[in-house]
Amino acid sequence: MTRKYFGTDGIRGRANKFPITPDFAMKVGMAAGIAFRRGDHRHRVVIGKDTRLSGYMIESALQAGFTSVGMDVLLLGPMPTPAVALLTRSMRADLGVMISASHNPYDDNGIKLFAPDGYKLSDEVELEIEALLDADLGPKLADSPALGRAKRIEGAQARYIEFAKRTLNRAVSFEGLRVVVDCANGAAYKVAPEALWELGAEVITLGVEPNGVNINKDVGSTAPNALIEKVRETRADIGIALDGDADRVIIIDEKGHVVDGDQLMAVVAASWSEDGRLSAPGLVSTVMSNLGFERYLTSIGLTLERTPVGDRYVVERMRAQGYNLGGEPSGHIVLSDYATTGDGLVAALQLLSVVQRAGKPVSEICHRFEPLPQVMKNVRYAGGRPLDDDAVRAAIAKATERLGREGRLVIRPSGTEPVIRVMAEGDDRDLVNDVVANVADVIRAAAA
């Protein structure tokens, strides 16, 4: 069954346009509260948000919805997504909510839900909530004496900072490291610089002056140019770029080069393998991870499990098959010994600990493999199912044959827009370009 409101990462859209409106957000609070109102205890929900202007509106609407069904609301204020997942478990809440549209511009927003164990909801639970969203909830509202209360939690940021620091051995210190951290004017604008400073680093900040509309604007993991310039200007050892809700990270080395999630996972995988910390001989990533990364893992005796795009699918595979490391090239790095979702700050701390221990520059530590040429084109379509067209199927089969065992072809519809993404990679750049162009042309013709 297709989900009506939930996408690959919660409910998302333009702020104050359906479904990110106050009336619908209130109903989301009511429906999710009812779905997780299990047992006779006093129920509670933890709500965090990033720094978007619309966060105030959505937070108040959710609060009204949850309290109307008898749930107590614990308000965290601006906090990273992984911190909300952590505190949902730590505070024994029945549900966790993060109000964020991640790396999107400020005029988008979204609602992410976490189960009591801190993991994102399963498809089955999301479908249960969707059924409630389309139902009359009047009979399920709490009686007047059973209405919920709301309370703003003080010290939540300090709790997350302490958690992040404790993911490292107590003897680890970043003294002597000059770090530029770009918080995207988002949820980590206080906690990330503070954690790094407490660990001994010399910290230079970017993107730590949120005003409600500048989140992700020319800063953060999707816009690294400002960080690159600052790293070069200050001769820093490393640049750390988070996104708006701090569940992803990219690194800038001391030369100003971007280090993506594949290279970061390679560093952590090699380090954890040497230290005997991998719970399984490999890791989990998506179909978008570079073939060069997979070859590197094979060379050090590790395997790569691939999933569809989306960190929720990575986490599901990790849990099902016992892996404690996974992620995406975009910088969602999941370290399940510590977190239930991607955590940009914790991933950066793990990398810094490897750098400090090795005493080598980031450019050397983070260059584990040469990425293979990878090309992607997006083909827009108005409707229908162009991938079912016979000519498209034939083109895909021919392209796969041309690439052979030394390449990969990935065709996937976007989960957020009417676009089919055509990606190929291989040792021969000209061949990869030609394959992608040919398949995209055939899909475009079928979609016309």
VENLIN-V351303 format. One record per backbone hydrogen bond with DSSP energy under -0.5 kcal/mol. CO is the residue of the C=O (numbers start at 1). NH is the residue of the N-H. If there is no record, write none. Layout:
co->{CO/CO}
nh->{NH/NH}
//
This chain:
co->{7/10/11/13/14/17/19/20/21/22/23/24/25/26/27/28/29/30/31/32/34/36/41/43/44/44/45/46/47/47/48/49/52/53/54/55/56/57/58/59/60/61/62/63/64/65/66/66/67/67/68/72/73/73/74/74/75/77/80/80/81/82/83/84/85/86/87/88/89/95/96/97/98/98/99/101/105/107/109/110/111/112/113/114/115/119/122/123/124/125/126/127/128/129/130/132/135/137/137/138/143/144/149/151/152/153/155/156/157/158/159/160/161/162/164/165/169/174/177/177/178/178/179/179/180/181/181/182/183/184/186/188/188/190/191/192/193/194/195/196/197/199/200/201/202/204/206/207/212/214/216/220/223/224/225/226/227/228/229/230/231/231/238/239/240/240/241/242/243/244/245/246/246/248/250/251/252/253/257/258/259/260/261/262/263/264/265/266/267/268/269/270/271/272/272/273/280/281/283/284/285/286/290/290/291/292/293/294/295/296/297/297/298/303/304/305/307/310/310/311/312/313/314/315/316/317/318/318/324/324/325/326/328/329/331/331/332/332/333/333/334/334/335/335/343/344/345/346/347/348/349/350/351/352/353/354/355/355/361/361/362/364/366/369/373/375/377/378/379/385/386/389/390/391/392/393/394/395/396/397/398/399/400/403/404/406/408/410/412/417/418/419/419/420/421/421/422/423/424/425/426/427/428/429/430/431/432/433/434/435/436/437/438/439/440/441/442/443/444/445/447}
nh->{10/7/111/109/17/20/21/16/25/26/27/28/29/30/31/32/33/34/35/36/37/38/43/72/94/95/74/97/76/77/99/79/55/56/58/59/60/61/62/63/64/65/66/67/68/69/69/71/70/148/142/45/75/151/47/76/153/49/83/84/85/86/87/88/89/90/91/93/92/46/114/48/100/112/50/104/108/15/13/100/11/98/121/96/118/115/126/127/128/129/130/131/132/133/134/135/137/140/141/141/146/147/73/75/154/156/159/160/161/162/163/164/165/166/167/168/172/177/179/202/237/238/181/204/240/183/206/242/186/216/189/192/193/194/195/196/197/198/199/201/200/174/176/203/179/181/183/185/53/217/218/223/226/228/229/230/231/232/233/234/235/236/180/252/182/242/250/221/246/187/81/344/345/243/241/259/239/256/253/260/251/264/265/266/267/268/269/270/271/272/273/274/275/277/278/276/282/303/305/327/307/289/293/294/295/296/297/298/299/300/300/302/301/283/306/285/287/313/314/315/316/317/318/319/320/321/322/323/336/337/284/334/331/261/249/333/328/334/335/343/326/336/338/339/347/348/349/350/351/352/353/354/355/356/357/358/359/360/364/365/366/367/368/371/426/424/422/380/420/388/389/393/394/395/396/397/398/399/400/401/402/403/404/406/407/427/425/423/421/419/381/414/421/379/412/423/377/410/375/408/373/429/432/433/434/435/436/437/438/439/440/441/442/443/444/445/446/447/448/448/382}
//
